[in-house]
Amino acid sequence: MTILIDEARWWFDDRKWCHLVSDESYAELHDFAGGVGIPRRAFQGDHYDVPEEYRSELIAAGAEVVESRELVRRLRAAGLRLTPAQRRSRD
């Protein structure tokens, strides 16, 4: 089981955001996110968007810090990465 989190570097709505993923399964990701109180509406098809202010709590709960490129590489290697079109079609 590995839950990964990258640096908070994406600005939206005056906040910085990071990504939370699993390199094992979506079920693992949903279980972790639910266990720390992240709402399902934050799920974006293959990752959760998480505001910067929650990042340290997620790391304390066991998320492994990786750079964004590593996060995407591992998501792809696990076969869990969706294209933007695939993510939009899941909405």
C-alpha positions as MATLAB code, in Angstrom:
seq = 'MTILIDEARWWFDDRKWCHLVSDESYAELHDFAGGVGIPRRAFQGDHYDVPEEYRSELIAAGAEVVESRELVRRLRAAGLRLTPAQRRSRD';
ca = [
       0.000    0.000    0.000;
       1.365    3.375   -0.962;
      -0.532    6.628   -0.846;
       1.412    9.427   -2.495;
       1.150   13.192   -2.130;
       3.001   15.842   -4.099;
       3.935   19.408   -3.335;
       1.221   22.039   -3.162;
       1.948   24.132   -6.232;
      -1.302   24.540   -8.164;
      -3.261   27.703   -7.484;
      -7.036   27.730   -7.652;
      -9.490   30.014   -5.904;
      -6.723   31.787   -3.939;
      -5.435   28.498   -2.457;
      -2.566   26.162   -3.279;
      -3.497   22.556   -3.997;
      -1.708   19.212   -4.128;
      -2.616   15.758   -5.417;
      -3.233   12.579   -3.465;
      -3.055    9.208   -5.275;
      -2.586    5.497   -4.694;
      -0.132    3.440   -6.693;
      -2.178    0.328   -5.869;
      -5.909    0.943   -6.436;
      -8.701    3.480   -6.362;
     -10.276    1.519   -3.489;
      -7.133    2.037   -1.403;
      -7.170    5.741   -2.251;
     -10.849    6.143   -1.322;
     -10.319    4.261    1.957;
      -7.392    6.488    2.917;
      -9.160    9.691    1.897;
     -12.337    8.733    3.719;
     -10.357    7.810    6.821;
      -8.888   11.298    7.063;
     -12.115   13.097    6.172;
     -11.493   14.114    2.565;
     -14.888   14.329    0.849;
     -15.499   12.162   -2.216;
     -16.316   15.294   -4.240;
     -12.562   16.077   -4.177;
     -11.896   12.959   -6.300;
     -10.957   13.887   -9.877;
     -11.099   10.503  -11.624;
      -7.644    9.242  -10.641;
      -6.592   11.565   -7.805;
      -7.881   13.777   -5.037;
      -7.252   17.515   -5.134;
      -6.328   18.583   -1.605;
      -5.799   22.116   -0.263;
      -2.324   22.848    1.069;
      -3.551   23.341    4.640;
      -4.443   19.612    4.890;
      -1.158   18.333    3.460;
       0.741   17.934    6.759;
      -2.174   15.974    8.257;
      -2.162   13.581    5.288;
       1.583   13.085    5.589;
       1.200   12.359    9.307;
      -1.506    9.801    8.407;
       0.954    7.966    6.163;
       1.010    9.609    2.730;
       4.464    9.431    1.140;
       5.833   12.737   -0.169;
       7.015   12.582   -3.782;
       7.637   15.115   -6.525;
       4.822   15.610   -9.015;
       6.666   13.810  -11.807;
       7.219   10.782   -9.595;
       3.573   10.780   -8.565;
       2.449   10.700  -12.208;
       5.079    8.104  -13.136;
       3.902    5.761  -10.402;
       0.246    6.346  -11.204;
       0.924    5.425  -14.843;
       3.018    2.382  -13.881;
       0.090    1.129  -11.794;
      -2.259    1.552  -14.767;
      -4.385    4.052  -12.841;
      -3.603    7.282  -14.709;
      -6.492    8.630  -16.766;
      -6.227   11.062  -19.647;
      -7.987   14.411  -19.208;
     -10.725   13.205  -21.588;
     -11.253   10.054  -19.502;
     -11.480   12.110  -16.311;
     -14.080   14.436  -17.878;
     -16.171   11.500  -19.107;
     -16.422   10.145  -15.557;
     -18.155   13.313  -14.294;
];
